[in-house]
Amino acid sequence: MQQEENSVRELEVKQKLYPLPPSATSYGMGWKGLQAVRYRDSSGNEFSAARTAGTHVLVLYFRPPEKVDLSYEGVKRDMPPPAGSIALVPAGSSVRVRWQGGTDVLHILLEPSLVARVAAESFEFDSTRTVVLPMDGLNAPELRSAMLAVDAELRAGGDGGQLMCEALATMLSVHLIRHTTGARQPDSADGVLPRRKLRTVIEYIMENLESRLTLERMAAAVHLSPYHFARQFKAATGLPPHQYVIARRVERAQHLLRADGEIGVTEVALRVGFSDQSKLSFQFKRIVGVPPGQFRICARKA
């Protein structure tokens, strides 16, 4: 009951902060574990908003705005996200956003206690130290399908909706954990990097992707030895620092390839911190599944 009340209060706050009237909202539908609101705007409004999220917020961009300036938890975006992509704003994040132009987005507010419980029961993670990482421009078909199911239920509003959305809340938690959550295993000897330090080092990484990000420099940003930093970072994110950096570089390369049809792959590689095109191509294909050139062709057709 308390979770439902928290989600409804968060939803009410969200609706007050956004000047757009929602085209659909779960407020008053009795949903538990998650709430949802859909915004459609074709009037080309321009505005800014700042808030602190009390729940994890998943955002699905059906139609991104023409211009956007967004920042939260080390994520900084100054170009429209891809249509169909997903953003994740962890609970407790301060968000600043400004956009211009028509948009169509779905916001799903997911209870942190539910995510922590699923992490403990289904993944055997330490629920007291579960860390949900910020994400931006995520291309995750399974997660997107679950979010579309929430949207369909939001629009239908039929019998059994409460039960359906409880199941969808658990499904979304599983997908979220698989894609973005780092959690400390019970037998970790070095502990997990504290949330404040994790936020600091992620901001440092995102601001210096094009530079030479060594383990020593990342560790120095949070005043730890390289040894302890590497172990605590992996405990918090599930990835070694160098693999996390590679993932973020490939993610930014995707943004550049979508946004600028003229920039060459070699230039993209240098802008995101790879020393040459071959290194970008190798890591890009490993993570995305196709080489950069083919990805750009597919993005143009989408």
MOFEN-V475013 format. One record per run of one state. SS is the DSSP state (H for helix, E for strand, - for the rest). FROM is the first residue (numbers start at 1). LEN is the number of residues. If there is no record, write none. Layout:
ss,from,len
SS,FROM,LEN
SS,FROM,LEN
This chain:
ss,from,len
-,1,1
H,2,16
-,18,6
E,24,2
-,26,8
E,34,8
-,42,4
E,46,7
-,53,3
E,56,8
-,64,3
E,67,6
-,73,2
E,75,3
-,78,8
E,86,4
-,90,4
E,94,7
-,101,2
E,103,8
-,111,1
H,112,12
-,124,3
H,127,3
E,130,3
-,133,2
E,135,4
-,139,2
H,141,16
-,157,4
H,161,20
E,181,3
-,184,11
H,195,13
-,208,7
H,215,7
-,222,4
H,226,12
-,238,3
H,241,19
-,260,5
H,265,7
-,272,5
H,277,12
-,289,3
H,292,10
-,302,1
